[in-house]
Amino acid sequence: MRAGALSTGDALHKIYDALLGHYGSQHWWPGETPFEVMVGAVLTQNTSWVNVERAIQNLKQAEILSPQAINQCPQEGLAHLLRPSGYFNVKAKRLKNLCEWILELGLEESRGIATGALRSALLSVNGVGPETADDILLYAYDRPIFVIDAYTRRIFSRIGLVSGNESYEALRTLFEEALSASAAIYNEYHALIVHHAKYVCQVKPRCDQCIIKLHCQFDNK
């Protein structure tokens, strides 16, 4: 049965079940601590995760993977360590901004802030946009926020559930209202979307390998 014959909520749940059944749990986000997750969320902008891992490894080797150490690190030195992630001068500034925010609030203290207020506070940090903020909320704070990224737009516009041109907030609201799920489900769903888009629903899709092609308008055109 195609997604168009189901309600949005039913279609999203069926797609989730199919992806999870096929790929299994993804154990995301890759990071040893909430702070490392936050760093990764900033560095992953406009680059592959392999490059993010290289930059984070540089921070670990330099023994500055903490808000205090990054905040104290000279801008030029930090940018050099972040070079593998691309746009390293910009990302060094953004990472310093985030670290200043963390140090001002306190990482543990910020956990007591309500989700809406915490999201607004993150969005007030220069260089933190909606996707980065929601990555941090979902993966570092375990808040029930659905992350929208380019992979989400690609898969679900091909399926026909969205046009792909909606605003970030419109899509996030659509997914959250349709799923009404927990942080754990949103975490797993986003990770499955990323995996499926990277290896099957690519820019040039491999429809013959797609576990959800029966739901998809793109494959059935």
C-alpha positions as CSV (number, residue, x, y, z in Angstrom):
1,M,0.0,0.0,0.0
2,R,1.4,3.4,-0.9
3,A,1.8,6.2,1.5
4,G,-0.8,8.3,-0.3
5,A,-3.5,5.8,0.7
6,L,-2.8,6.1,4.4
7,S,-3.0,9.0,6.8
8,T,0.3,10.8,7.3
9,G,0.7,9.3,10.8
10,D,0.0,5.7,9.6
11,A,2.4,6.1,6.7
12,L,5.2,7.5,8.9
13,H,4.8,4.7,11.4
14,K,4.8,2.0,8.6
15,I,7.9,3.5,7.0
16,Y,9.6,3.6,10.4
17,D,8.7,-0.1,11.1
18,A,10.0,-1.1,7.6
19,L,13.3,0.8,8.0
20,L,13.9,-0.5,11.5
21,G,13.1,-4.0,10.6
22,H,15.5,-3.9,7.6
23,Y,18.4,-2.0,9.1
24,G,18.1,-2.6,12.8
25,S,18.8,0.0,15.5
26,Q,21.5,2.5,14.5
27,H,22.7,3.5,18.0
28,W,22.9,7.2,17.2
29,W,24.3,9.8,17.8
30,P,28.0,8.7,17.7
31,G,29.6,10.5,20.6
32,E,31.0,9.5,24.0
33,T,29.4,12.4,26.0
34,P,26.6,14.9,25.5
35,F,29.2,17.6,24.9
36,E,30.9,15.6,22.2
37,V,27.4,15.3,20.6
38,M,27.0,19.0,20.7
39,V,30.4,19.6,19.1
40,G,29.5,17.1,16.4
41,A,26.2,18.9,15.7
42,V,28.1,22.1,15.0
43,L,30.8,20.5,12.9
44,T,28.6,18.4,10.8
45,Q,27.2,21.4,9.0
46,N,28.1,21.2,5.3
47,T,30.4,18.2,5.6
48,S,30.4,14.4,5.9
49,W,30.5,12.6,9.3
50,V,33.9,11.1,8.4
51,N,35.4,14.6,8.4
52,V,33.7,15.5,11.7
53,E,35.2,12.4,13.3
54,R,38.7,13.6,12.2
55,A,38.2,17.0,13.6
56,I,36.9,15.6,16.9
57,Q,39.8,13.3,17.1
58,N,42.1,16.3,16.7
59,L,40.4,17.9,19.7
60,K,40.8,14.8,21.7
61,Q,44.5,14.4,20.9
62,A,45.0,18.1,21.8
63,E,43.1,17.4,25.1
64,I,40.7,20.3,24.6
65,L,37.4,18.5,24.1
66,S,35.6,20.4,26.9
67,P,33.7,23.8,26.9
68,Q,36.4,25.4,29.1
69,A,39.4,24.3,27.0
70,I,37.8,25.2,23.7
71,N,36.7,28.6,25.1
72,Q,40.3,29.2,26.2
73,C,41.9,27.9,23.0
74,P,43.1,30.7,20.6
75,Q,40.9,31.1,17.6
76,E,43.6,30.3,15.1
77,G,44.7,27.2,16.9
78,L,41.1,25.9,17.2
79,A,40.5,26.5,13.5
80,H,43.6,24.5,12.7
81,L,42.3,21.5,14.7
82,L,38.9,21.8,13.0
83,R,40.3,21.9,9.5
84,P,39.1,18.4,8.4
85,S,35.5,19.5,9.0
86,G,35.7,22.3,6.4
87,Y,34.7,26.0,6.8
88,F,37.0,25.7,9.9
89,N,37.3,29.4,10.6
90,V,33.5,29.8,10.7
91,K,33.1,26.6,12.7
92,A,35.7,27.6,15.2
93,K,33.8,30.8,15.9
94,R,30.5,28.9,16.2
95,L,31.9,26.3,18.5
96,K,33.4,29.0,20.7
97,N,30.0,30.7,20.8
98,L,28.3,27.5,21.8
99,C,30.9,26.8,24.5
100,E,30.4,30.3,26.0
101,W,26.7,29.6,26.1
102,I,27.3,26.3,27.9
103,L,29.7,27.8,30.4
104,E,27.2,30.6,31.1
105,L,24.3,28.3,31.8
106,G,26.1,25.2,33.0
107,L,25.6,21.9,31.0
108,E,23.9,20.1,33.8
109,E,21.9,23.1,35.0
110,S,20.6,23.6,31.4
111,R,18.9,20.2,31.6
112,G,16.3,21.7,33.9
113,I,15.1,24.1,31.3
114,A,11.9,23.4,29.6
115,T,12.3,22.2,26.0
116,G,10.7,25.2,24.3
117,A,12.8,27.7,26.3
118,L,16.0,25.6,25.8
119,R,15.4,25.5,22.1
120,S,14.9,29.3,22.0
121,A,18.1,29.7,24.0
122,L,20.1,27.5,21.6
123,L,18.8,29.4,18.6
124,S,20.0,32.6,20.2
125,V,23.6,31.3,19.9
126,N,25.3,32.9,16.9
127,G,25.8,30.1,14.3
128,V,23.2,27.7,15.7
129,G,20.3,27.2,13.3
130,P,17.2,25.0,13.7
131,E,18.7,21.8,12.5
132,T,21.8,22.1,14.7
133,A,19.7,23.2,17.7
134,D,17.4,20.2,17.2
135,D,20.3,17.8,16.9
136,I,21.5,19.0,20.2
137,L,18.1,18.8,21.8
138,L,17.4,15.3,20.6
139,Y,20.8,13.7,20.9
140,A,22.4,15.6,23.8
141,Y,19.4,16.4,25.9
142,D,17.0,13.5,25.0
143,R,14.2,15.9,24.2
144,P,11.3,14.7,21.9
145,I,12.2,16.9,18.9
146,F,12.2,15.6,15.3
147,V,15.2,16.7,13.3
148,I,14.6,17.8,9.7
149,D,17.5,17.6,7.3
150,A,18.1,17.3,3.6
151,Y,17.8,13.5,3.7
152,T,14.3,13.8,5.3
153,R,13.2,16.2,2.6
154,R,14.6,14.0,-0.1
155,I,13.0,10.7,1.1
156,F,9.6,12.0,2.1
157,S,9.1,14.3,-1.0
158,R,9.8,11.2,-3.2
159,I,7.3,9.2,-1.2
160,G,4.8,12.0,-1.6
161,L,4.1,12.9,2.0
162,V,5.7,16.4,1.6
163,S,6.6,18.7,-1.2
164,G,10.1,19.2,0.1
165,N,9.8,23.0,-0.1
166,E,8.1,23.5,3.3
167,S,9.8,25.6,5.9
168,Y,11.9,23.8,8.5
169,E,9.3,24.5,11.3
170,A,6.4,23.4,9.1
171,L,8.0,20.0,8.5
172,R,9.1,19.6,12.1
173,T,5.6,20.3,13.3
174,L,4.1,17.9,10.7
175,F,6.3,15.0,11.8
176,E,5.9,15.6,15.5
177,E,2.1,15.9,15.3
178,A,1.8,12.9,13.1
179,L,4.1,10.7,15.2
180,S,3.5,11.9,18.7
181,A,6.5,9.8,19.7
182,S,9.3,9.8,22.3
183,A,12.8,11.1,22.0
184,A,14.0,7.5,21.6
185,I,11.7,7.0,18.6
186,Y,12.7,10.3,17.0
187,N,16.3,9.5,17.6
188,E,16.0,6.1,15.9
189,Y,13.9,7.4,13.0
190,H,16.3,10.2,12.1
191,A,19.2,7.8,12.2
192,L,17.4,5.4,9.9
193,I,16.5,8.2,7.5
194,V,20.2,9.2,7.3
195,H,21.3,5.6,6.7
196,H,18.7,5.0,4.1
197,A,19.4,8.2,2.2
198,K,23.1,7.7,2.3
199,Y,23.1,4.1,0.9
200,V,19.8,3.7,-1.0
201,C,17.7,6.8,-1.5
202,Q,20.7,8.8,-2.9
203,V,20.6,11.7,-5.3
204,K,20.4,9.0,-7.9
205,P,18.2,6.5,-6.1
206,R,18.8,2.8,-6.0
207,C,15.1,2.0,-6.1
208,D,15.7,-1.7,-6.7
209,Q,17.3,-1.9,-3.3
210,C,14.6,0.1,-1.4
211,I,12.7,-1.5,1.4
212,I,10.0,1.2,1.3
213,K,9.5,1.5,-2.4
214,L,5.9,0.3,-2.2
215,H,5.2,3.5,-0.4
216,C,7.0,5.7,-2.9
217,Q,5.6,7.8,-5.7
218,F,9.0,8.3,-7.2
219,D,9.6,4.6,-7.8
220,N,6.0,4.1,-9.1
221,K,5.9,7.0,-11.6
